[in-house]
Amino acid sequence: MNLTEVQEGKEYIIQDIVTDDEDMDAFLFSLGCYSGESITVVSRKKNSCVVSIKDGRYNIDNQLAEAIVV
């Protein structure tokens, strides 16, 4: 399942990043978003969600959220 389908406030472990776009993959990696890392969806909005990775909070759009498999 990807981040658009998870429960808010619950911590998940990232299993995979599914994208064909190298720039998107590099951007997610720069946020600390890679396999084995924990991630929490803090809140959802219409076209985006706020996630907590390590000690940072980031607002990512649904396209990025769909690429993160937990």
ROTIBA-641518 format. One record per atom (N, C-alpha, C, O): residue in three letters; atom name; x, y, z. Coordinates in steps of 0.02 Angstrom, whole numbers. Layout:
BEGIN
 resn name      u      v      w
  Ala   CA      X      Y      Z
...
This chain:
BEGIN
 resn name      u      v      w
  Met    N     42    -59      0
  Met   CA      0      0      0
  Met    C     45     62      0
  Met    O    101     60     25
  Asn    N     19    117    -28
  Asn   CA     59    178    -30
  Asn    C     34    228     22
  Asn    O    -15    215     57
  Leu    N     66    286     25
  Leu   CA     50    334     78
  Leu    C    -20    365     73
  Leu    O    -46    390    122
  Thr    N    -50    363     13
  Thr   CA   -118    391      7
  Thr    C   -169    346     40
  Thr    O   -226    367     51
  Glu    N   -151    284     57
  Glu   CA   -198    235     85
  Glu    C   -189    222    159
  Glu    O   -227    183    188
  Val    N   -139    253    191
  Val   CA   -123    236    260
  Val    C   -163    279    309
  Val    O   -194    329    291
  Gln    N   -161    258    372
  Gln   CA   -196    292    426
  Gln    C   -152    349    452
  Gln    O    -92    341    461
  Glu    N   -183    407    463
  Glu   CA   -147    464    490
  Glu    C   -124    450    562
  Glu    O   -159    419    601
  Gly    N    -64    473    578
  Gly   CA    -37    468    645
  Gly    C     -4    402    661
  Gly    O     24    395    715
  Lys    N     -6    354    616
  Lys   CA     24    289    629
  Lys    C     92    285    592
  Lys    O     97    307    535
  Glu    N    142    258    626
  Glu   CA    208    252    596
  Glu    C    214    190    552
  Glu    O    192    136    571
  Tyr    N    242    199    493
  Tyr   CA    252    144    445
  Tyr    C    325    141    425
  Tyr    O    362    190    432
  Ile    N    346     84    400
  Ile   CA    414     75    374
  Ile    C    410     75    297
  Ile    O    370     39    268
  Ile    N    452    116    266
  Ile   CA    453    120    193
  Ile    C    483     55    165
  Ile    O    538     35    184
  Gln    N    445     22    121
  Gln   CA    467    -40     90
  Gln    C    503    -26     24
  Gln    O    552    -59      7
  Asp    N    477     23    -15
  Asp   CA    504     35    -82
  Asp    C    482    103   -106
  Asp    O    433    131    -83
  Ile    N    520    130   -153
  Ile   CA    502    191   -189
  Ile    C    491    170   -261
  Ile    O    537    148   -295
  Val    N    429    178   -286
  Val   CA    411    155   -353
  Val    C    403    215   -398
  Val    O    351    248   -398
  Thr    N    455    230   -436
  Thr   CA    452    286   -484
  Thr    C    502    274   -540
  Thr    O    555    243   -530
  Asp    N    485    298   -599
  Asp   CA    530    294   -656
  Asp    C    568    360   -665
  Asp    O    614    364   -706
  Asp    N    550    409   -627
  Asp   CA    580    476   -631
  Asp    C    640    480   -584
  Asp    O    631    478   -523
  Glu    N    699    487   -611
  Glu   CA    760    490   -570
  Glu    C    761    552   -526
  Glu    O    787    550   -470
  Asp    N    735    608   -550
  Asp   CA    734    670   -511
  Asp    C    689    662   -450
  Asp    O    706    685   -395
  Met    N    631    630   -459
  Met   CA    586    618   -403
  Met    C    618    572   -352
  Met    O    613    583   -291
  Asp    N    651    520   -376
  Asp   CA    686    473   -332
  Asp    C    741    508   -293
  Asp    O    748    496   -233
  Ala    N    779    550   -326
  Ala   CA    833    587   -293
  Ala    C    804    637   -242
  Ala    O    833    646   -188
  Phe    N    749    669   -258
  Phe   CA    718    716   -212
  Phe    C    694    680   -149
  Phe    O    707    704    -93
  Leu    N    660    624   -157
  Leu   CA    637    586    -98
  Leu    C    695    562    -56
  Leu    O    692    563      5
  Phe    N    749    540    -89
  Phe   CA    808    518    -52
  Phe    C    839    576    -13
  Phe    O    862    566     43
  Ser    N    838    636    -41
  Ser   CA    866    694     -6
  Ser    C    825    712     56
  Ser    O    851    743    103
  Leu    N    761    693     57
  Leu   CA    719    704    116
  Leu    C    730    651    170
  Leu    O    707    658    226
  Gly    N    766    598    152
  Gly   CA    777    543    198
  Gly    C    726    488    189
  Gly    O    716    446    233
  Cys    N    693    489    132
  Cys   CA    640    442    116
  Cys    C    668    385     73
  Cys    O    674    392     12
  Tyr    N    685    329    106
  Tyr   CA    712    271     71
  Tyr    C    694    208    108
  Tyr    O    671    212    165
  Ser    N    703    150     79
  Ser   CA    683     86    108
  Ser    C    712     77    177
  Ser    O    771     90    189
  Gly    N    670     54    223
  Gly   CA    691     41    292
  Gly    C    681     99    339
  Gly    O    686     90    400
  Glu    N    667    158    313
  Glu   CA    657    217    355
  Glu    C    584    221    377
  Glu    O    540    201    341
  Ser    N    572    247    437
  Ser   CA    503    254    461
  Ser    C    474    320    436
  Ser    O    510    370    427
  Ile    N    408    320    425
  Ile   CA    373    379    400
  Ile    C    303    380    431
  Ile    O    273    328    442
  Thr    N    279    440    445
  Thr   CA    212    448    474
  Thr    C    175    502    435
  Thr    O    203    555    422
  Val    N    113    488    416
  Val   CA     71    539    384
  Val    C     39    578    441
  Val    O     -1    551    480
  Val    N     57    642    446
  Val   CA     32    685    500
  Val    C    -38    709    484
  Val    O    -82    707    527
  Ser    N    -49    732    423
  Ser   CA   -115    755    402
  Ser    C   -121    751    326
  Ser    O    -72    746    290
  Arg    N   -184    755    304
  Arg   CA   -197    753    231
  Arg    C   -236    814    211
  Arg    O   -278    840    249
  Lys    N   -222    837    151
  Lys   CA   -261    891    121
  Lys    C   -287    863     55
  Lys    O   -276    805     40
  Lys    N   -321    904     16
  Lys   CA   -352    880    -46
  Lys    C   -300    850    -95
  Lys    O   -310    795   -120
  Asn    N   -246    886   -108
  Asn   CA   -198    864   -158
  Asn    C   -129    851   -129
  Asn    O    -80    844   -167
  Ser    N   -123    846    -63
  Ser   CA    -58    836    -32
  Ser    C    -65    806     37
  Ser    O   -121    798     63
  Cys    N     -9    788     66
  Cys   CA    -10    765    135
  Cys    C     55    787    170
  Cys    O    106    797    138
  Val    N     50    795    235
  Val   CA    107    814    276
  Val    C    135    750    306
  Val    O     98    713    339
  Val    N    199    737    295
  Val   CA    231    677    322
  Val    C    288    695    368
  Val    O    318    748    362
  Ser    N    301    651    415
  Ser   CA    357    659    461
  Ser    C    408    604    445
  Ser    O    393    545    451
  Ile    N    468    626    426
  Ile   CA    523    580    411
  Ile    C    581    602    454
  Ile    O    602    660    453
  Lys    N    608    555    493
  Lys   CA    660    571    541
  Lys    C    635    627    586
  Lys    O    584    617    619
  Asp    N    669    684    590
  Asp   CA    647    739    633
  Asp    C    617    797    593
  Asp    O    610    852    620
  Gly    N    600    785    530
  Gly   CA    573    838    488
  Gly    C    502    825    466
  Gly    O    481    767    461
  Arg    N    466    879    451
  Arg   CA    399    873    423
  Arg    C    400    904    354
  Arg    O    428    958    344
  Tyr    N    368    870    307
  Tyr   CA    368    892    238
  Tyr    C    298    887    209
  Tyr    O    260    841    225
  Asn    N    281    934    167
  Asn   CA    218    932    130
  Asn    C    233    905     61
  Asn    O    269    936     22
  Ile    N    205    846     45
  Ile   CA    218    816    -21
  Ile    C    152    808    -57
  Ile    O    100    797    -26
  Asp    N    154    813   -124
  Asp   CA     92    805   -162
  Asp    C     74    731   -168
  Asp    O    114    687   -151
  Asn    N     14    718   -193
  Asn   CA    -10    649   -198
  Asn    C     31    606   -246
  Asn    O     35    546   -236
  Gln    N     61    636   -297
  Gln   CA    103    598   -343
  Gln    C    164    569   -307
  Gln    O    182    511   -318
  Leu    N    195    608   -264
  Leu   CA    251    583   -224
  Leu    C    227    531   -173
  Leu    O    260    480   -162
  Ala    N    169    545   -142
  Ala   CA    143    499    -92
  Ala    C    127    430   -122
  Ala    O    136    379    -89
  Glu    N    103    430   -184
  Glu   CA     87    366   -217
  Glu    C    150    326   -234
  Glu    O    146    265   -241
  Ala    N    207    359   -239
  Ala   CA    270    325   -256
  Ala    C    301    291   -195
  Ala    O    346    250   -203
  Ile    N    278    308   -136
  Ile   CA    308    281    -74
  Ile    C    266    221    -50
  Ile    O    209    230    -29
  Val    N    295    162    -54
  Val   CA    261    101    -34
  Val    C    282     82     36
  Val    O    341     78     51
  Val    N    232     72     80
  Val   CA    246     53    150
  Val    C    220    -16    164
  Val    O    227    -41    220
